């Protein structure tokens, strides 16, 4: 799954959990500046885990500050799942 695919997925997830209009996400988008609060991030992560059938490690999520880092974390978990 490419970063563009993940960005589209995350955009779709945000639309599913919020009704607010927002600019499309970019890898360099800071999560809080993009209007994603901690509860919305948790909901987005849960939604993404269900959509992709992956589990994102909580310890690593604490260090995610922008959309690119979240995409990298998702990509790493998908790669690890594929390698198993």
Order of alpha helices (4+ residues) and beta strands (2+ residues): alpha-alpha-alpha-alpha
